[in-house]
Amino acid sequence: MSDFNLDNSLFTDIPSEQAAIVEGGLTLAVHSIQCLKAGADGFFGGKDDTYITSADSGFIEAPGATATGVMSMDSGNSRTVNRTWRNFKSSLRIDLFDLDGNFGNSDDHMGGFTANSTGGQIFSKRVSGSGSRYRIFYSAV
């Protein structure tokens, strides 16, 4: 729908997905995560040392190895995250890892997904990998 505002300049109503592209891309908020099964440490057992990253550039948080702090997560635990990323594309990749610390191993990938606009509604996505399963609650516009 097109219309004119008070100074006779043209403006158009567009859906949030198109607005995100015009404004510079997708904005995604990870609200919380829930550990359905901790298992990334394999035979060591115990809790996952979970952190969230985005493989795509452009997130609002200061760049670094982890986009969130490391969260100690056991089966059944939930944690508030409240981190926001902004990307210059219409989708954004989010990944969960288990920090392996001083063991000399690379961190364990516990799954991830590519998010598209949710129209601002909160969605959940199940991810799994390295013996762990999580649910990520997020919204995106």
C-alpha positions as CSV (number, residue, x, y, z in Angstrom):
1,M,0.0,0.0,0.0
2,S,1.4,3.4,-0.9
3,D,0.3,6.7,0.5
4,F,1.6,10.3,0.9
5,N,2.7,11.8,4.2
6,L,2.2,15.4,5.2
7,D,5.0,16.8,3.1
8,N,3.7,14.9,0.0
9,S,6.6,12.4,-0.1
10,L,5.8,8.9,-1.0
11,F,6.1,6.1,1.6
12,T,5.2,2.4,1.3
13,D,4.2,-0.2,3.9
14,I,6.4,-3.3,3.5
15,P,6.6,-6.6,5.4
16,S,9.3,-6.9,8.2
17,E,11.3,-9.4,6.0
18,Q,11.7,-6.8,3.3
19,A,12.3,-4.0,5.8
20,A,15.2,-6.0,7.3
21,I,16.8,-6.2,3.9
22,V,16.3,-2.5,3.3
23,E,17.6,-1.6,6.7
24,G,20.7,-3.8,6.3
25,G,19.7,-7.4,7.2
26,L,18.3,-9.7,9.8
27,T,18.2,-8.9,13.5
28,L,18.1,-12.0,15.6
29,A,17.7,-12.3,19.4
30,V,18.5,-15.5,21.3
31,H,16.3,-15.3,24.4
32,S,17.3,-18.6,26.2
33,I,18.5,-22.1,25.8
34,Q,17.5,-25.3,27.4
35,C,19.7,-28.4,27.8
36,L,17.7,-31.5,26.9
37,K,20.7,-33.8,27.3
38,A,24.3,-32.9,28.3
39,G,26.7,-35.3,26.7
40,A,29.5,-33.5,24.8
41,D,32.1,-34.6,27.3
42,G,31.5,-38.2,26.5
43,F,33.1,-40.6,28.9
44,F,34.1,-37.7,31.2
45,G,30.4,-37.1,31.8
46,G,29.3,-34.1,33.7
47,K,28.0,-30.8,32.5
48,D,28.5,-29.1,29.1
49,D,30.4,-25.9,29.0
50,T,28.1,-24.3,26.5
51,Y,28.6,-21.1,24.5
52,I,26.9,-19.7,21.4
53,T,28.5,-18.2,18.3
54,S,27.5,-16.9,14.9
55,A,29.7,-18.0,12.0
56,D,28.3,-14.9,10.1
57,S,29.9,-11.5,10.7
58,G,28.0,-8.5,11.9
59,F,26.7,-9.4,15.3
60,I,26.1,-6.5,17.7
61,E,28.2,-8.0,20.5
62,A,32.0,-7.3,20.5
63,P,33.7,-9.8,18.2
64,G,35.5,-12.7,19.9
65,A,35.7,-16.4,20.2
66,T,32.4,-16.6,22.1
67,A,29.4,-14.4,21.5
68,T,28.1,-15.4,24.9
69,G,29.9,-16.3,28.1
70,V,30.4,-20.0,28.8
71,M,27.4,-21.5,30.6
72,S,27.6,-24.6,32.7
73,M,24.7,-26.7,31.5
74,D,23.4,-30.1,32.8
75,S,20.4,-32.0,31.5
76,G,17.2,-30.1,32.4
77,N,19.0,-26.8,32.9
78,S,17.7,-23.6,31.2
79,R,19.7,-20.3,30.9
80,T,18.7,-16.8,29.9
81,V,20.9,-15.6,27.1
82,N,19.4,-12.3,25.8
83,R,22.0,-11.6,23.1
84,T,21.2,-9.9,19.8
85,W,22.9,-10.3,16.4
86,R,22.5,-8.2,13.3
87,N,23.5,-9.5,10.0
88,F,23.6,-8.0,6.5
89,K,21.9,-10.9,4.9
90,S,18.3,-12.2,5.3
91,S,19.5,-15.2,7.4
92,L,21.9,-15.9,10.2
93,R,23.8,-19.0,11.4
94,I,23.8,-19.8,15.1
95,D,25.9,-22.6,16.6
96,L,26.4,-24.1,20.1
97,F,29.8,-25.4,21.2
98,D,31.1,-27.2,24.3
99,L,34.4,-25.6,25.5
100,D,37.1,-28.2,25.9
101,G,39.5,-25.9,27.8
102,N,43.0,-27.2,28.4
103,F,42.5,-30.7,27.0
104,G,44.1,-29.6,23.7
105,N,41.1,-30.7,21.7
106,S,38.9,-28.5,19.6
107,D,35.6,-27.4,21.1
108,D,32.8,-29.9,20.4
109,H,30.1,-28.7,18.0
110,M,26.7,-29.3,19.6
111,G,24.6,-28.3,16.7
112,G,23.3,-25.2,15.1
113,F,20.7,-23.8,12.6
114,T,20.2,-21.0,10.1
115,A,17.6,-18.6,11.3
116,N,15.3,-16.6,9.0
117,S,12.7,-14.0,10.0
118,T,10.1,-15.1,12.5
119,G,8.2,-11.8,12.2
120,G,9.3,-11.1,15.8
121,Q,7.5,-14.1,17.3
122,I,9.5,-16.4,19.6
123,F,10.3,-19.7,18.0
124,S,12.3,-22.7,19.3
125,K,14.7,-24.8,17.4
126,R,16.1,-28.2,18.6
127,V,19.8,-28.8,17.8
128,S,22.0,-31.7,18.6
129,G,25.6,-32.9,18.2
130,S,28.5,-34.5,20.1
131,G,26.1,-36.4,22.4
132,S,24.2,-33.3,23.5
133,R,20.7,-32.0,22.7
134,Y,19.5,-28.4,23.2
135,R,16.5,-26.2,22.5
136,I,17.2,-22.6,21.5
137,F,14.5,-19.9,21.9
138,Y,14.9,-17.0,19.5
139,S,13.1,-14.3,17.5
140,A,14.2,-12.6,14.3
141,V,13.1,-9.7,12.1
